[in-house]
Amino acid sequence: MEESINVNRRMRSKQHVVHYSNGPSLEEINNTVALPKKAGFWKMLAAYSGPGALVAVGYMDPGNWITSIQGGAQYAYTLLSVILISNLIAMLLQSMSAKLGIVTGMDLAQATREATNKPVSFVLWILTELAIMATDIAEVIGGAVALELLFKIPLLVGVLITTLDVLLLLTLTKVGFRKIEAIVVTLIATILVVFLYEVILSNPSVGQILGGYVPSPAIATDKGALLIALGIVGATVMPHNLYLHSSIVQARRFERNDKGKKQAIRFATIDSNISLSVAFVINSLLLVLGAAMFYGHASNLGRFTDLYNALGNSQIVGAIASPVLSTLFAVALLASGQNSTITGTLSGQIVMEGFIHLKMPMWLRRMITRLIAVIPVVICVILYGGKEDAVEHLLLYTQVFLSIQLPFAIIPLTIFTSSKKMMGKFANPVWVKYLSWVIAIVLTCLNVFLIYGTFFG
């Protein structure tokens, strides 16, 4: 009887083209979120919504803030077109990532492990872990600086306090995955409202904003604008988000057949595009804020503290300058850091289990990742006496790690989702296949230039 059941399971697995590499991805949440039966479009979309918000967090983390605001402060609205193009690229890549997870039942790390050998998987795991830790360093710095700005907590103490978010994550895991998604959405809404309010107060030119979304030749001819544009592109598409999305879309309890997969792909793509559209608005608001408030007055805004002080300086932003604006900026920075904490931990678990089949409790995984991220920040604070400019300079190098890892995520994703053998009828259409290859090549080249520019000016 037991053997018969196992045979039936194997037959169903073959029929539904579901392949598990050493177990389902994120087993504790896989196939746990129930979906309504015979529901209308909006009710079904609400049931599928959530993973897109977790993914969108990576597109508006503290590492993006300085680049976007400084781009506006130095070049007004010109670089809005770069944000638009980057976001469209992100929408395509994230939809491909979601489709991979839904169709194959594997996340991107598991699929890569299946297609390679152990040594290659181990190297890819190390590179991906470095990218996740680099992202975590940005969250540590953002959170610590926000605590210093809000509560005058010394930077070193603030860095150590950020390690306590392990307790926050442990609490969240007890309340269910849908609650985690709701908290993330709330924090995103906080960031959106803060920057929308500040931009409205800054009274930007709507005509110039719309004109900024039209690509300008000046971006390619001006070395400074080109470098910031590369920074925006490099910081927008986060490699760990591709691993994350391919896993968490499997949390929904959709039918593992062609009909169920088709529906899941449709709603997962809509959910992702809506959330990434919100991220696009927030990143646009950051650049518009930099242009409206600081263009021609304070173009050299290289630190969070510079931005915080400038928002309260009437000589820079005029009559609207207020401690309230500065405080709201710090609150948004703290919210951004906490959001990325949640998604970074999930991504770390996904790549560890997918690449090297190593499982460990989430609290231990979170503690190890955060401690490794805290160490270089603590060393930097001690060596430079708590100066924010030295600590925030680490953000520059975290983007380099992300840039190095990006091709190792995009290229396998493009190969897998274009494979008829792997995806069957859900393989990328020809135009998506070639467009994704163009994107992979262009992003790889841009990131090489970004790395070169970072180290050699």
LUMVEXLO-653476 format. One record per residue (C-alpha): residue in three letters; x, y, z. Coordinates in steps of 0.001 Angstrom, whole numbers, padded with zeros to 6 digits, always signed. Example, Ala and Ser with C-alpha at 12.3 -4.5 7.8 and 13.67 -1.06 7.14 Angstrom:
BEGIN
ala+012300-004500+007800/ser+013670-001060+007140/
END
This chain:
BEGIN
met+000000+000000+000000/glu+002766+002416+000999/glu+004694+001576-002175/ser+001567+002238-004256/ile+001181+005660-002655/asn+004811+006497-003394/val+004387+005424-007030/asn+001309+007623-007362/arg+003222+010567-005890/arg+006038+010087-008385/met+003539+009908-011246/arg+001838+013113-010113/ser+005219+014788-009763/lys+006118+013863-013353/gln+002750+014904-014670/his+002901+018320-013012/val+006574+018917-013886/val+007444+019637-010237/his+011008+018874-009169/tyr+012193+019258-005593/ser+015907+019570-004969/asn+016394+018039-001529/gly+012895+019079-000480/pro+010686+022066-001321/ser+012068+025584-001104/leu+011456+027228+002305/glu+009625+024126+003475/glu+008093+025863+006506/ile+006052+028237+004301/asn+005815+026249+001041/asn+002200+025585-000010/thr+000811+027028+003254/val-001198+030090+002135/ala-004717+029037+001192/leu-006463+030481-001869/pro-010202+031092-002250/lys-012159+028822-004574/lys-014181+030295-007438/ala-013320+033845-006390/gly-013423+036939-008565/phe-010365+038707-009975/trp-009829+041176-007115/lys-010322+038662-004330/met-007924+036258-006013/leu-005370+039023-006572/ala-005569+039926-002876/ala-004884+036292-001977/tyr-001832+036175-004221/ser-000530+039614-003158/gly+002381+039772-000731/pro+005480+038203-002303/gly+005796+041208-004631/ala+006038+043535-001637/leu+008851+041483-000098/val+010709+041611-003402/ala+010108+045354-003869/val+011866+046041-000558/gly+015219+045380-002233/tyr+014525+048105-004780/met+014158+050837-002167/asp+016685+049915+000528/pro+019092+052457+002112/gly+021734+051591-000469/asn+019568+053208-003185/trp+018777+056398-001333/ile+022007+058317-001606/thr+022414+057552-005317/ser+018901+058679-006247/ile+018880+061859-004141/gln+022387+062807-005191/gly+021425+062212-008835/gly+018631+064737-008450/ala+020780+067216-006541/gln+023467+067178-009238/tyr+021510+066683-012476/ala+017952+067765-011610/tyr+015373+065476-013253/thr+017575+064091-016050/leu+018149+060674-014466/leu+014467+059855-013964/ser+014635+058012-017287/val+017293+055708-015826/ile+015004+054866-012884/leu+012180+054106-015335/ile+014290+051819-017533/ser+015780+050048-014501/asn+012314+049403-013112/leu+011029+047951-016394/ile+014035+045609-016448/ala+013311+044597-012858/met+009683+043814-013729/leu+010745+041439-016498/leu+013399+039656-014432/gln+011159+039262-011378/ser+008316+037871-013482/met+010754+035318-014915/ser+011900+034437-011401/ala+008334+033915-010182/lys+007541+031774-013220/leu+010577+029557-012587/gly+009469+028825-009034/ile+005828+028195-009928/val+006480+025906-012910/thr+009414+023823-011636/gly+008752+023828-007894/met+012385+024869-007421/asp+013871+028202-006471/leu+016709+029675-008539/ala+019383+028309-006190/gln+017964+024775-006359/ala+017660+024946-010147/thr+021256+026145-010452/arg+022455+023333-008171/glu+020602+020788-010331/ala+022263+022141-013491/thr+025826+022296-012090/asn+028098+020276-009813/lys+028955+020638-006119/pro+032159+022730-006527/val+030447+025223-008847/ser+027413+025399-006557/phe+029656+026038-003574/val+031415+028949-005326/leu+028073+030427-006410/trp+026780+030051-002848/ile+029776+031988-001490/leu+029274+034792-004028/thr+025569+034992-003257/glu+026211+035012+000495/leu+028650+037896+000024/ala+025972+039810-001866/ile+023411+039185+000892/met+025902+040214+003578/ala+026772+043322+001578/thr+023086+044204+001522/asp+022916+043546+005259/ile+025794+045974+005850/ala+023714+048673+004148/glu+020802+047892+006489/val+023091+047990+009556/ile+024459+051368+008524/gly+021042+052763+007634/gly+019483+051551+010887/ala+022357+052770+013066/val+022432+056216+011430/ala+018642+056502+011778/leu+018871+055689+015503/glu+021596+058307+015908/leu+019576+060958+014064/leu+016334+060192+015905/phe+017532+059445+019434/lys+021154+060712+019519/ile+022351+057168+020156/pro+026119+056874+019480/leu+026825+055185+016177/leu+028646+052207+017713/val+025782+051544+020127/gly+023296+051870+017263/val+025228+049284+015239/leu+025086+046857+018163/ile+021364+047501+018669/thr+020695+046459+015073/thr+021733+042912+016014/leu+018607+042711+018180/asp+016380+042607+015121/val+016919+038844+015355/leu+014307+038941+018133/leu+011952+040877+015842/leu+012271+038259+013129/leu+011759+035389+015562/thr+008533+037017+016732/leu+007326+037529+013165/thr+007929+033906+012184/lys+005500+032822+014923/val+002572+034811+013515/gly+002535+033380+009983/phe+003802+034384+006560/arg+000779+036541+005665/lys+001408+038663+008780/ile+005032+039164+007708/glu+003832+040316+004293/ala+001372+042741+005942/ile+004095+044261+008128/val+006359+044745+005122/val+003530+046447+003189/thr+002930+048761+006169/leu+006590+049790+006301/ile+006626+050387+002535/ala+003515+052565+002894/thr+005292+054550+005625/ile+008240+055248+003327/leu+005913+056205+000459/val+003844+058623+002558/val+006924+060305+004054/phe+008578+061042+000723/leu+005334+061945-001025/tyr+004669+064519+001706/glu+008178+065948+001458/val+008048+066142-002341/ile+004672+067905-002275/leu+006128+070465+000109/ser+009113+070983-002190/asn+006732+072018-005020/pro+008628+070457-007968/ser+007993+071310-011613/val+005581+068703-013019/gly+006633+069522-016587/gln+010304+068975-015809/ile+009479+065709-014010/leu+007641+064337-017057/gly+010476+065506-019315/gly+012961+063680-017098/tyr+011437+060318-018024/val+012532+060858-021643/pro+016103+059501-022083/ser+018642+062246-022650/pro+021915+061956-024659/ala+023526+064089-021944/ile+023578+061042-019648/ala+026023+059229-021940/thr+028203+062269-022658/asp+028594+063520-019072/lys+030948+061236-017110/gly+029496+062244-013749/ala+025914+061647-014856/leu+026903+058340-016438/leu+028541+057120-013236/ile+025471+057968-011143/ala+023243+056361-013801/leu+025326+053186-013564/gly+024991+053357-009796/ile+021200+053589-010071/val+021047+050618-012437/gly+023497+048596-010368/ala+021635+049273-007133/thr+018181+048665-008582/val+018327+045032-009737/met+019317+043066-006635/pro+020558+039500-007251/his+019172+038068-004010/asn+015668+039201-005018/leu+015697+036733-007912/tyr+016372+033855-005505/leu+013821+035192-003028/his+010970+035613-005502/ser+011380+032169-007061/ser+010870+030687-003597/ile+008191+032708-001820/val+005704+032523-004727/gln+005464+028831-003876/ala+003882+029694-000520/arg+000472+029879-002240/arg-001572+026676-002293/phe-002298+026719-006017/glu-003030+023527-007945/arg+000237+022045-009189/asn-001065+021425-012714/asp-000959+023464-015921/lys-004187+025321-015177/gly-003158+026141-011621/lys+000327+027207-012680/lys-001047+029468-015396/gln-003265+031227-012878/ala-000442+031469-010323/ile+001946+032976-012905/arg-000668+035520-013943/phe-001426+036776-010446/ala+002177+036558-009218/thr+003239+038753-012152/ile+000489+041303-011467/asp+001392+041346-007761/ser+005070+041831-008600/asn+004402+044605-011115/ile+002159+046508-008691/ser+004753+046365-005904/leu+007608+047290-008241/ser+005514+050210-009492/val+005346+051447-005890/ala+009131+051027-005648/phe+009438+052996-008895/val+007338+055822-007419/ile+009434+055889-004241/asn+012734+055959-006146/ser+011349+058685-008399/leu+010276+060662-005316/leu+013798+060356-003900/leu+015317+061792-007081/val+012623+064479-007378/leu+013253+065438-003744/gly+016955+065803-004495/ala+016222+067911-007579/ala+013517+070154-006093/met+015210+070831-002777/phe+018923+070623-003436/tyr+019654+071227-007139/gly+021817+074327-007372/his+022088+074629-003590/ala+023650+071499-002128/ser+024724+069049-004816/asn+027317+067243-002689/leu+025028+065116-000514/gly+027076+062004+000084/arg+025758+060962+003514/phe+022458+060332+005259/thr+023427+062962+007827/asp+023908+065539+005050/leu+020374+064894+003849/tyr+018964+064997+007358/asn+020647+068328+008112/ala+019783+069837+004726/leu+016059+069169+005209/gly+016166+071344+008320/asn+018306+074115+006805/ser+016310+077084+005488/gln+019330+078348+003540/ile+019187+075200+001406/val+015522+074231+001111/gly+013962+077589+001931/ala+010915+078290+004090/ile+009737+074665+004172/ala+012817+073634+006168/ser+011683+071979+009365/pro+012867+069535+012026/val+009721+067556+011144/leu+011025+066935+007610/ser+014343+065758+008990/thr+012653+063482+011517/leu+010365+061960+008883/phe+013415+061246+006710/ala+015073+059378+009611/val+011856+057422+010327/ala+011666+056336+006676/leu+015328+055301+006818/leu+014669+053153+009896/ala+011602+051560+008249/ser+013621+050770+005139/gly+016338+049053+007163/gln+013862+046882+009085/asn+012108+045845+005906/ser+015325+044661+004302/thr+016184+042715+007447/ile+013219+040419+006869/thr+013863+039752+003184/gly+017629+039374+003644/thr+017121+036556+006152/leu+014719+034686+003889/ser+017108+035062+000930/gly+019996+033724+003000/gln+018047+030642+003975/ile+016993+030024+000363/val+020511+030124-001092/met+022042+028074+001724/glu+019502+025285+001387/gly+019378+025501-002403/phe+023091+025589-003236/ile+024640+023384-000532/his+021600+021624+000994/leu+022438+022946+004466/lys+019554+023638+006826/met+019707+025539+010107/pro+017201+027309+012352/met+016186+030732+011049/trp+017264+032491+014256/leu+020768+030997+013980/arg+020956+031846+010281/arg+019897+035430+011038/met+022344+035784+013915/ile+025310+034580+011832/thr+024459+036847+008884/arg+023919+039914+011045/leu+027058+039373+013139/ile+029199+039008+010008/ala+027663+042205+008631/val+028167+044072+011905/ile+031872+043231+012255/pro+033208+045444+009391/val+030917+048297+010463/val+032103+048077+014088/ile+035752+048009+012961/cys+035158+051048+010777/val+033441+052938+013629/ile+036275+052145+016052/leu+039033+053055+013593/tyr+037440+056346+012504/gly+035978+057396+015835/gly+032332+057060+014899/lys+032450+059362+011869/glu+029407+058748+009686/asp+031210+059618+006447/ala+033701+056775+006933/val+030971+054281+007845/glu+028643+055317+005043/his+031539+055013+002590/leu+031161+051263+003135/leu+027879+051520+001235/leu+029870+052156-001924/tyr+031701+048871-001594/thr+028579+046892-000749/gln+027233+047859-004179/val+030396+046381-005728/phe+029636+042977-004202/leu+026099+043177-005548/ser+027440+044091-008982/ile+029809+041124-009023/gln+027042+038659-008145/leu+024370+039982-010528/pro+025429+038109-013742/phe+025605+034824-011805/ala+021898+035210-011009/ile+020550+036739-014236/ile+022281+034396-016710/pro+021090+031107-015123/leu+017593+032600-014738/thr+017528+033437-018454/ile+018794+029976-019432/phe+016315+028101-017221/thr+013186+030095-018102/ser+014000+029867-021832/ser+014409+026074-021697/lys+011535+024063-023201/lys+012843+020974-021411/met+012629+022666-018027/met+009596+024934-018458/gly+007549+023090-021103/lys+004737+025261-022471/phe+005688+028012-019987/ala+009130+028665-021538/asn+009883+032275-022464/pro+008472+033439-025812/val+011160+034201-028396/trp+010977+037975-027853/val+011317+037577-024064/lys+014206+035141-024534/tyr+016248+037521-026676/leu+015281+040615-024680/ser+016346+038941-021435/trp+019690+037975-022988/val+020236+041579-024114/ile+019412+042755-020584/ala+021769+040188-019037/ile+024648+041261-021300/val+024005+045000-020907/leu+023676+044793-017108/thr+026860+042741-016886/cys+028759+045320-018946/leu+027314+048224-016951/asn+028302+046584-013683/val+031842+045999-014960/phe+032042+049734-015723/leu+030597+050525-012282/ile+033237+048402-010565/tyr+035978+049977-012673/gly+034679+053467-011920/thr+034507+052711-008202/phe+038131+051635-007905/phe+039796+053655-010668/gly+037649+056791-010866/
END
